[in-house]
């Protein structure tokens, strides 16, 4: 029971962090500015973090299924 609550919390937190990073990447990419190269590079970094957190959430979910 305790492992289920812990894993649920971890999956939700990591998933919410991935969603937040995706929204930040969209905001950084779409905001008006003069330096397009810098904003594209920054948005790409946010998208890399989004991908890492998304894969982490999937792995946590798979681990949760294995533990239950």
C-alpha positions in Angstrom: 0.0 0.0 0.0 2.7 2.4 0.9 4.7 1.6 -2.2 1.7 2.4 -4.3 1.1 5.8 -2.8 4.8 6.6 -3.1 5.0 5.6 -6.8 1.7 7.4 -7.6 3.2 10.5 -6.0 6.5 10.2 -7.9 4.8 9.6 -11.3 2.4 12.5 -10.8 5.2 14.9 -9.7 7.5 13.9 -12.6 4.7 14.1 -15.1 3.6 17.5 -13.8 7.3 18.7 -14.0 7.5 17.4 -17.6 4.3 19.3 -18.5 5.6 22.5 -16.9 8.8 22.2 -18.9 6.9 21.7 -22.1 4.8 24.9 -21.3 8.0 26.8 -20.5 9.6 25.7 -23.8 6.5 26.9 -25.7 6.6 30.2 -23.9 10.3 30.7 -24.5 10.0 29.8 -28.2 6.9 31.9 -28.9 7.6 35.1 -27.0 8.7 38.0 -29.1 12.3 39.0 -29.1 15.2 39.9 -31.3 17.6 37.0 -30.7 16.0 34.0 -32.4 19.0 31.8 -32.1 19.2 32.2 -28.4 15.5 31.5 -27.9 15.6 28.4 -30.1 18.6 27.1 -28.2 16.8 27.8 -24.9 13.6 26.2 -26.0 15.5 23.1 -27.3 17.1 22.7 -23.8 13.6 22.9 -22.2 12.4 20.3 -24.6 15.3 18.0 -23.8 14.4 18.3 -20.1 10.8 17.5 -21.0 11.8 14.4 -22.9 14.0 13.2 -20.0 11.3 13.8 -17.4 8.7 12.1 -19.7 10.8 9.0 -20.1 11.5 9.0 -16.4 7.7 9.1 -15.7 7.2 6.2 -18.1 10.0 4.2 -16.4 8.5 4.9 -13.0 5.1 3.7 -14.2 6.6 0.5 -15.6 8.5 0.0 -12.3 5.3 0.5 -10.4 3.6 -2.1 -12.5 6.5 -4.5 -11.8 6.3 -3.9 -8.0 2.6 -4.4 -7.8 
